[in-house]
Structure formats: C-alpha cells, structure tokens
Amino acid sequence: MPAFFSAEFWSFANPEFWVGIGLVLFFVVVVMAKVPALVAGVLDGKAAKIQGDLDEAARIRAEAEALLASLKAQRADAERQATEMLKAAEADAARLAVDAKAKLEDQIARRAALAERKIASAEAQAAADVKAVAADLAAQAAEQILAARLASAKTDPSVDAAIAGMAARLQ
C-alpha cells in the first residue's frame, strides 16, 4: 500500500509531506506564471519556423526542378540544333565537293582544249615555216640551176623575167 494513504504521511513532521507540498506549489506557480502557454508559444514558434523552412525548401526544390527541366529542354534544343547544323554542314560539304569536282573537270577540259589549240597552232606554224623554208630552198635551187644553164647559154630577157617571177610565186 502506498505511503500516501497512511496517516503518517500527512504529518507535518514527515519530510515527504513537505516535498509533496513543495511539488504542488511548484506546479501551481508554474501554471500561474503561464509557463505551459510560454512553452507552447515557443514550441509553436519553432514549429512555425520549421514549417517556414520546409515551405522555403519546397519552393526552392520546385524552382530547382523547373530550372532542371528548362536546362534539359535547352540541352535537347541545343543538341537538335547541333545535329541540324552538322547535317547542313555535311550537305554543304558534299555540294561543295560536287561543285569543286565539276569546276575542276571543266577547268581541265578548258586547259586541254587550249593545249590542243596551241599544239594545232604550233603544228600549223611549224608546217608553214617548213613550207616557207622548202619554197625558199626550191627557189634558190631553181635559180642556181637556171642560172648555171643560162650562163652557158645566151641570156634571154624573157627567161630572166620568168625566173624572177617564179621566186616570187613560190613564196
């Protein structure tokens, strides 16, 4: 049986009685001083601060997720643009290669035609030079032969005129 129900407990000489009275007075003073309300207020303030921090963290997290989504979209867009630029550059390079090849073939054909024309011109000039030299040599030979024949024979002015005209015709 607890000591609380015994008569000895309620005696003023019992120290446990005074401890009990002190404890009851302490609780009365605490309640009268509104300590539970103060503690509740402090706890409510801390809870409000914690809730504010949680709300701020949720807001920051939402902003971070939005920023992450934006960055992912920008990255995807940049990758798409890079892919398009690469395809366009490859197409341009292929087109430029075809154009360069066509221009090179055209330039080679023009140079070959020019070279052929120069060769033909040089051949024609060489043939003309050979013909001119041959005509000169033939005229000189004919002149010498005729001069030798005529020196032994009498000189005829009509033959001399014909020989002079022949040299002019052969050139």
C-alpha positions in Angstrom: 0.0 0.0 0.0 1.4 3.4 -0.9 2.5 5.8 1.8 0.1 8.4 0.6 -2.8 6.6 2.2 -1.2 6.2 5.6 -1.8 8.7 8.4 1.9 9.1 9.0 2.3 10.6 5.6 0.0 13.6 6.4 2.0 14.5 9.5 3.8 17.9 9.4 6.9 16.2 10.7 7.1 13.9 7.6 9.6 15.3 5.1 7.9 13.5 2.3 4.7 15.5 3.0 6.7 18.8 2.6 8.2 17.5 -0.6 4.7 16.8 -1.9 3.5 20.3 -0.8 6.5 21.9 -2.5 5.8 20.0 -5.6 2.2 21.0 -5.7 3.2 24.7 -5.0 5.8 24.4 -7.8 3.1 23.2 -10.2 0.7 26.0 -9.1 3.4 28.6 -9.6 4.3 27.2 -13.0 0.6 27.2 -14.1 0.0 30.7 -12.6 3.1 32.1 -14.4 1.6 30.7 -17.7 4.8 28.6 -18.3 2.8 26.0 -20.3 1.5 28.8 -22.5 5.0 30.2 -22.9 6.4 26.7 -23.7 3.5 26.1 -26.1 4.2 29.5 -27.7 7.9 28.8 -28.1 7.2 25.3 -29.5 4.6 26.9 -31.8 7.1 29.5 -32.9 9.7 26.8 -33.5 7.1 24.7 -35.4 6.2 27.8 -37.5 9.8 28.4 -38.2 10.4 24.8 -39.2 7.2 24.9 -41.3 8.5 28.1 -43.0 11.8 26.4 -43.6 10.1 23.4 -45.1 7.9 25.6 -47.3 11.0 27.5 -48.4 12.8 24.2 -49.1 9.8 23.0 -51.1 9.7 26.3 -53.1 13.5 26.1 -53.8 13.1 22.4 -54.8 10.3 23.4 -57.2 12.4 26.2 -58.6 15.3 23.7 -59.0 13.1 21.2 -60.7 11.8 23.9 -63.0 15.4 25.1 -63.7 16.5 21.5 -64.3 13.6 20.9 -66.8 14.4 24.2 -68.5 18.1 23.2 -68.8 17.1 19.8 -70.1 14.9 21.4 -72.7 17.7 23.8 -73.7 20.2 21.0 -73.9 17.8 19.0 -76.1 17.2 22.0 -78.3 21.0 22.7 -78.5 21.6 19.0 -79.4 18.9 19.2 -82.1 20.4 22.4 -83.5 23.9 20.9 -83.4 22.6 17.8 -85.3 20.8 20.0 -87.8 24.0 22.2 -88.2 26.1 19.0 -88.7 23.7 17.7 -91.3 23.6 21.0 -93.1 27.4 21.2 -93.0 27.7 17.7 -94.4 25.3 18.6 -97.1 27.2 21.8 -97.9 30.5 19.9 -97.9 29.0 17.3 -100.3 27.6 20.0 -102.5 30.8 21.9 -102.5 32.8 18.8 -103.3 30.5 18.1 -106.3 30.8 21.8 -107.4 34.6 21.7 -107.0 34.8 18.4 -108.9 32.6 19.9 -111.7 34.7 23.1 -111.8 37.9 21.1 -111.8 36.7 18.9 -114.7 35.6 22.0 -116.6 38.9 23.7 -116.0 40.8 20.5 -117.1 38.7 20.3 -120.2 39.3 24.0 -121.0 43.0 23.7 -120.4 43.1 20.5 -122.5 41.2 22.3 -125.3 43.6 25.3 -125.0 46.6 23.0 -125.1 45.2 21.2 -128.2 44.6 24.6 -129.9 48.2 25.7 -129.0 49.5 22.4 -130.3 47.5 22.7 -133.5 48.6 26.3 -133.9 52.2 25.3 -133.3 51.9 22.4 -135.8 50.3 24.8 -138.4 53.1 27.4 -137.8 55.8 24.7 -138.0 54.2 23.3 -141.2 54.0 26.9 -142.6 57.6 27.5 -141.6 58.8 24.2 -143.2 56.8 25.0 -146.4 58.3 28.5 -146.5 61.9 27.2 -146.0 61.2 24.5 -148.6 59.9 27.1 -151.0 62.9 29.3 -150.4 65.3 26.4 -150.9 63.5 25.3 -154.0 63.5 28.8 -155.4 67.2 29.1 -154.7 68.0 25.7 -156.2 65.9 26.5 -159.3 67.6 29.9 -159.6 71.0 28.4 -159.3 70.2 25.6 -161.8 68.7 28.1 -164.2 71.5 30.5 -163.7 74.0 27.8 -164.4 72.2 26.7 -167.6 71.8 30.2 -168.8 75.3 31.1 -168.0 76.3 28.5 -170.5 73.7 29.7 -173.0 72.8 33.0 -174.2 70.9 35.2 -171.9 67.2 35.7 -172.7 65.4 38.6 -171.1 62.1 36.7 -171.0 63.7 33.8 -169.2 65.3 36.1 -166.7 61.9 37.7 -166.0 60.2 34.3 -165.7 62.9 33.2 -163.2 62.4 36.4 -161.1 58.6 35.8 -161.2 59.0 32.2 -160.1 60.8 33.1 -156.9 58.0 35.5 -156.0 55.3 32.9 -156.7 56.9 30.1 -154.6 56.9 32.2 -151.5 
